Amino acid sequence: MPGPAREDFDRFYLTNVKRLTAAVYAMTGDAGEAEDAVQEAFVRAWQRWAKITAGGADPTPWIRTVAMRLAVSSWRKSRNRISAHLRHGPPQDLPGLGPEHVALVEALRQLRPDQRRAVVLYYLLDLPIAAVAQETGASTGAVKTRLRRARAVLGRHLTDRTRRTPADPVRSERDDDPDRYADAQLPKETRARG
């Protein structure tokens, strides 16, 4: 790979590896599997760097898709490891993980894979609904439904829920926020009074 392309890849890697690993980790709940999947995705990207960046294309969706597919493939392989898990017991907790982090990962594990992927892409990677739909191959309506159902499941599994306030503009100002019309779905008696 020529010098400028190598520098471009190195810069991209250093800028994005942690974020992509966190996204795959949120989806799998396994830090080691997430790191492996992301590293393999970057190896594959390195081999095709000129092709996936042709015309100034952003390689992030390609690498993220490859990493997530590798992680899903790993889930399938993990069924064969169940006997070893039963023989040796569960893995020890990773040091430095706070109770909120462990609770979030456990709650994410309760979601269906399509819901978990939508949550990771929308909330953790801050992609707009249209981009989540494009990346998952679902309609925007399906993505909004997955997010709504995922929030309901997460709400049941997380005991220390925080409420968004009007002072927290992170999601409230987004046009594609599925919570935007939440009150419109409630019966008249339970709608928030202004």
C-alpha positions as CSV (number, residue, x, y, z in Angstrom):
1,M,0.0,0.0,0.0
2,P,1.5,3.4,-1.0
3,G,2.5,5.8,1.8
4,P,-0.5,8.2,1.7
5,A,-3.0,5.3,1.7
6,R,-1.2,3.6,4.6
7,E,-1.2,6.9,6.6
8,D,-4.9,7.3,5.8
9,F,-5.6,3.8,7.1
10,D,-3.5,4.2,10.2
11,R,-5.3,7.5,11.0
12,F,-8.7,6.0,10.4
13,Y,-7.8,3.0,12.6
14,L,-6.6,5.1,15.5
15,T,-9.6,7.3,15.3
16,N,-12.3,4.6,15.1
17,V,-11.1,1.3,16.6
18,K,-12.3,2.1,20.2
19,R,-15.7,3.3,19.0
20,L,-16.3,0.3,16.8
21,T,-15.1,-2.1,19.5
22,A,-17.5,-0.5,22.0
23,A,-20.4,-0.9,19.5
24,V,-19.7,-4.5,18.9
25,Y,-19.1,-5.1,22.6
26,A,-22.5,-3.6,23.3
27,M,-24.0,-5.9,20.8
28,T,-22.2,-9.1,22.0
29,G,-21.7,-8.5,25.6
30,D,-18.2,-10.1,25.3
31,A,-15.2,-7.8,25.2
32,G,-12.8,-10.4,23.8
33,E,-15.2,-11.3,21.0
34,A,-15.8,-7.7,20.2
35,E,-12.0,-7.0,20.0
36,D,-11.5,-10.0,17.8
37,A,-14.3,-9.2,15.4
38,V,-13.2,-5.5,15.0
39,Q,-9.5,-6.5,14.5
40,E,-10.5,-9.0,11.8
41,A,-12.7,-6.4,10.2
42,F,-9.8,-4.0,10.1
43,V,-7.5,-6.7,8.6
44,R,-10.1,-7.3,5.9
45,A,-10.4,-3.5,5.3
46,W,-6.6,-3.2,5.0
47,Q,-6.7,-5.8,2.2
48,R,-9.4,-3.9,0.4
49,W,-8.6,-0.3,1.5
50,A,-8.4,1.2,-2.0
51,K,-11.7,-0.4,-3.0
52,I,-13.7,0.5,0.1
53,T,-12.4,4.1,0.1
54,A,-12.7,4.7,-3.7
55,G,-14.2,8.0,-4.6
56,G,-13.8,9.3,-1.0
57,A,-16.3,6.7,0.4
58,D,-16.5,6.4,4.2
59,P,-15.2,3.0,5.2
60,T,-16.9,3.0,8.6
61,P,-20.2,1.3,7.5
62,W,-18.3,-1.4,5.7
63,I,-16.0,-2.2,8.6
64,R,-18.9,-2.0,11.1
65,T,-20.9,-4.4,9.0
66,V,-18.1,-6.8,8.7
67,A,-17.3,-6.7,12.4
68,M,-21.0,-7.2,13.4
69,R,-21.3,-10.1,11.0
70,L,-18.1,-11.7,12.4
71,A,-19.5,-11.3,15.9
72,V,-22.8,-12.9,14.9
73,S,-20.8,-15.8,13.3
74,S,-18.9,-16.1,16.6
75,W,-22.2,-16.4,18.5
76,R,-23.1,-19.3,16.3
77,K,-19.8,-21.0,17.0
78,S,-20.1,-20.3,20.7
79,R,-22.9,-22.9,21.0
80,N,-20.2,-25.5,20.6
81,R,-18.4,-24.0,23.6
82,I,-21.3,-24.6,26.0
83,S,-19.9,-27.8,27.4
84,A,-16.6,-26.1,28.2
85,H,-18.5,-23.3,29.9
86,L,-20.3,-25.9,32.0
87,R,-17.1,-27.7,32.9
88,H,-15.1,-24.5,33.9
89,G,-17.8,-22.2,35.0
90,P,-18.6,-18.6,33.8
91,P,-15.7,-16.3,33.0
92,Q,-14.6,-13.9,35.7
93,D,-15.9,-10.4,35.6
94,L,-13.6,-7.9,33.9
95,P,-11.9,-5.6,36.3
96,G,-13.1,-2.0,36.4
97,L,-16.6,-2.6,35.2
98,G,-19.1,-0.7,37.4
99,P,-22.5,-2.1,38.3
100,E,-24.2,0.2,35.8
101,H,-22.1,-1.1,33.0
102,V,-22.7,-4.7,33.9
103,A,-26.5,-4.0,34.2
104,L,-26.6,-2.3,30.8
105,V,-24.8,-5.2,29.1
106,E,-27.0,-7.7,30.8
107,A,-30.1,-5.8,29.8
108,L,-28.8,-5.6,26.2
109,R,-28.5,-9.3,26.2
110,Q,-32.2,-9.6,26.8
111,L,-32.9,-8.0,23.5
112,R,-33.4,-9.8,20.2
113,P,-30.4,-9.4,18.0
114,D,-32.2,-7.1,15.5
115,Q,-33.3,-4.9,18.4
116,R,-29.9,-4.9,20.0
117,R,-28.3,-3.9,16.7
118,A,-30.7,-1.0,16.2
119,V,-30.0,0.2,19.8
120,V,-26.3,0.0,19.3
121,L,-26.4,1.8,15.9
122,Y,-28.9,4.5,17.0
123,Y,-28.0,5.2,20.6
124,L,-24.3,4.3,20.9
125,L,-23.1,5.2,17.5
126,D,-25.6,8.1,17.1
127,L,-26.6,7.1,13.6
128,P,-29.9,8.6,12.3
129,I,-32.8,6.2,11.8
130,A,-32.4,6.3,8.0
131,A,-28.8,5.2,8.3
132,V,-29.8,2.4,10.8
133,A,-32.4,1.3,8.3
134,Q,-30.0,1.2,5.4
135,E,-27.3,-0.6,7.4
136,T,-29.8,-3.3,8.7
137,G,-31.8,-3.6,5.5
138,A,-35.0,-2.7,7.3
139,S,-37.5,0.1,6.7
140,T,-37.4,3.2,8.9
141,G,-40.7,2.1,10.4
142,A,-39.3,-1.3,11.4
143,V,-36.3,0.4,13.0
144,K,-38.5,2.7,15.0
145,T,-40.6,-0.3,16.1
146,R,-37.4,-2.2,17.1
147,L,-36.2,0.8,19.1
148,R,-39.5,1.3,20.8
149,R,-39.7,-2.4,21.8
150,A,-36.1,-2.5,22.8
151,R,-36.7,0.5,25.1
152,A,-39.6,-1.3,26.7
153,V,-37.4,-4.4,27.4
154,L,-34.5,-2.3,28.7
155,G,-36.9,-0.4,30.9
156,R,-38.0,-3.6,32.6
157,H,-34.4,-4.8,33.1
158,L,-32.7,-1.6,34.2
159,T,-33.6,-0.6,37.7
160,D,-31.9,2.7,37.9
161,R,-33.4,4.4,34.9
162,T,-32.7,8.1,34.2
163,R,-35.2,10.3,32.6
164,R,-34.3,12.8,29.9
165,T,-35.0,16.4,30.8
166,P,-35.6,19.3,28.4
167,A,-32.2,20.5,29.4
168,D,-30.7,17.3,27.8
169,P,-30.8,18.1,24.1
170,V,-28.8,15.0,23.0
171,R,-31.9,13.3,21.4
172,S,-34.7,15.7,21.9
173,E,-33.6,17.9,19.0
174,R,-33.3,15.1,16.5
175,D,-36.0,15.0,13.8
176,D,-35.8,11.2,13.6
177,D,-36.2,10.6,17.4
178,P,-38.7,7.8,17.9
179,D,-39.7,9.3,21.3
180,R,-40.8,12.5,19.5
181,Y,-44.5,11.4,19.4
182,A,-44.5,9.2,22.4
183,D,-47.4,11.1,24.1
184,A,-49.5,10.7,21.0
185,Q,-49.6,7.0,21.5
186,L,-50.9,7.2,25.1
187,P,-54.6,7.2,26.1
188,K,-56.0,10.6,26.9
189,E,-56.0,10.0,30.6
190,T,-52.3,9.3,30.8
191,R,-50.9,12.0,28.4
192,A,-48.6,14.5,30.1
193,R,-50.3,17.6,31.1
194,G,-48.7,20.9,30.1
